[in-house]
Amino acid sequence: MTEYRLFQDTFSIQLPENFSDLDDKAASIMYPEQNRPPIIKTDGVASIAFNRAQADTDIEVMPQIIRMTKMNIKRLQPGIQFFEEGCEKLENIEYGWFDHKGYALDGEIYYLNAFPIVAGKMFHVSFNAPYKTKEEWKLKILEILRTMQDLTRIGKRV
């Protein structure tokens, strides 16, 4: 695993060593310009994207954030199938997450979205891979999420 420090060293996560930056051409195909996350890592099949929201938040409102996000996704893609969701509290970071099956032009996609709280702000981590690899990836990505750290809180417990 390789540690990545993101967003001016406020947030870190460990990703498999074969993940690297998604090139600009592929990123422009996957994400429209106005919605493109600033950081996208890929192994050539799966990808994980990172975005920072400016909204102040805390873990108590995470169930509402998850519910509203799922409603918005369902409104855009009624055929979506949701699976599980949860809220996690680690040593110095808290986050909510949910996973679902979605669709793209080239087939079914497995998505897992997480919302870590870093320095009181909500971040968005979005993982996707071909749906046929869901069983292979779900436990891996949940373990990867457990490596997240709020670097502004090193040595402080949440």
N, C-alpha and C positions, 0 to 999 in steps of 0.2 A: 504494500500500500504506500501511496505517496501523499504527504500532507500538502494541501493547498491552503494558503492564507489569502483571503479574499477581502475586497472592499476596504482597502487601506489597513490591512491587518486587524480588522475588527472581528473576523469570523474565520474559522478554519474547519476543514473536513478532510478526511482521508479517503482517497479514491484508488481503485486498482491501478497498478503501474501502467497498464496499457491504455488508460484514458489520456487524451490530449485535447488541445483546443480544436474545436470544430472550425474548419476553414470558412472564410467569409462567403464563398459561393454557396456552399451547402447550407450555411446558416440563413442566407437570404431565401432559400427555397423552403426551409423548415418553418421559418418565422417571418411574417410580414415586417417590414421596416419599423413601423410604429410599435410593434409588440415584441421586438427581439430582445431577449435578455442580454445583458452586457457580458455574461460569462456562460459559455456552453462548452462542455467537455464530452468527448465521445470515444468509444472503442471501435467505431466503424459500424456498429449495429445498434447499440443502446446509447442513449445520451442523457446527460443531467445538466440542467440549466439553473442559473442562480440570478435572482433579482432582488433588489432592495426596495421596500416600500418606505414611504416617509411617515406612515401612520404609527402613532404611539399605540401600544397595546400591552396586554398582559395575559397570562395563561387562563384567567377566569373567563375571558370572552372568546377563547379559542373554539369551544363548541359552536358558538354562533357564527364565527368566521367560517368554519368548515361547512356548516349548514347553508350559509348564503352562497359560498363558492360552489357547492354542489348544485344548488338551485340554478345558478347562472349557467353552469355547464350543461345541466339537463335542458334548460331553455334553448340553448344553442344546438344541442345534439340530443333529441328526445330518446334515441335508441341506446343511450349510455347505460351501462350496468355497473352499479357501485358495489364494492365488496366490504371492506372493513374501514374503520377509522379509530383513531386513538389520540391521546395526549400523553406526552412523556415528560418527565422531569429528571434531567441528568444532573451531574455535579454542578455545572455552572451555566446550563442552558435548558430552556423549556421549549417544547414545540408540539404542534398538532399535526396530524397527517391523515390522509385517506387515499385509497386506491380505487381504480376503476378501469373498465374496458371501454375503449373508444374506437373510432374509425377514422381512417385516412384514405386517400385515393388508392393507396397500394395495399390496403388490408386492415386487419384488426390490430389495435395497439394497446399495450398494457401501460397504464400511467400510475405513478405514485407521486402525490403532491404533499409537501411538508411546509410548515410555516414556523420556522424558528424565530424566537424573540432574541434580538441582539441589541444590547444597549437600550432596551426599552422600545425598539422599533421592530416591526414585522418584516421578515425576509421571506422570499418564496423560493423553494427548491422544487424543481419539476423533473421527474425521471420518466423516460419512456423507452420502450423496447417492443419488438414484435410480440403480439399476444401469445404466440405459441411458446415463447420463452418465459411466460409469467411465473411458472413454478420454479424455474432456475433462478430468476431475479428477485422475487419478492423477499425472501429471507436475506439475501445479500444486501439489497438496498436498505432494508430496515437496520441491518448491522452497520452499514455505511453511515446512516443517519445518526447512529449512536456514537459516532466519532466526532460529531459536530461540537465545536466549542465557541462560546462567546469570549473572545480574547480580551474584551474590556473588563471581564469579570474573573480573570485568572486569579486563583487563590481565594475567590469569594464563592460561597454557596448561594444557590437560588432558594 
